Amino acid sequence: MNQIASWWDGLELWVIGLPYIPQILLVMTVALPAAFAIACGFDKLLARVFALLGRDRAQTAAVATPRSAR
């Protein structure tokens, strides 16, 4: 675990040492795809959980018809 923490600290120091524009480009090229992949993974996971619970379809409320339309 210490090796992973040491590696991560080194990576952070390397990113911080970069000029601003390369920092932004690096973070955006890594963070945006990673966030998108995580969001897609959660979407699929929650879809499966809701399907198992029987909540995968929207509940439709009963529509009341006015008495004059009967």
N, C-alpha and C positions, 0 to 999 in steps of 0.2 A: 504494500500500500504506500509505503514511503517513496518508492520509485515512481509510482504514478503521480503522487503529489509533487514530487520534484520535477517531473517532466511537464506537468501542467503549469507550475510556476515559471519554468523556463519558457514555455510557449507564451504565457501572458507577458513576460518581460520582453520577449521578442516583438510581440504585437505592439506593445506600448512604445518600444523604441523606434517604430516606423513613423514616418511623417504622416500627417493627418489624412491626406487623400488616399494613400495606399492602405491605411488602417480601415477607412470606410469601405473601399473596394473589397478588401479581404473579408471584412465582417459581413458585408452584404452578399458576397458570393458564397459564403459558408452558412450564414445565419438564415437567410431567406429560404434556401432549399431545405435546410434542416427543419425549420419551423413548418414549412408546407408538408414535409413528409410526416412529421409528428401529428399535425392536424388531420391528415388523411388517415393515419393509423388509428387515431382516436375515433374518427368518424366511422370507420369500419368496425372497430371494437364495440362502440355503442350501438351500432345498427344490429349487430349480432345479439347483444344483451337485450335490446328491446324486442327483437324477434323471439328470443327465448321466453321473455315475459309476456308475449302476446300484445305488446304495445307498439308494433311496427307500423300500424296504420292510424291515420288521424281519426279521432272520434268525431262523428258528425252529430250535431245537436238536432233534436226534433224541431221541425219548423212548424210553428202554430199558424193555422190559416184563419183569417178573419171570418166571423160568423156570416157576414154578407156574401162571402164567396162560396158558401156551402150550398 
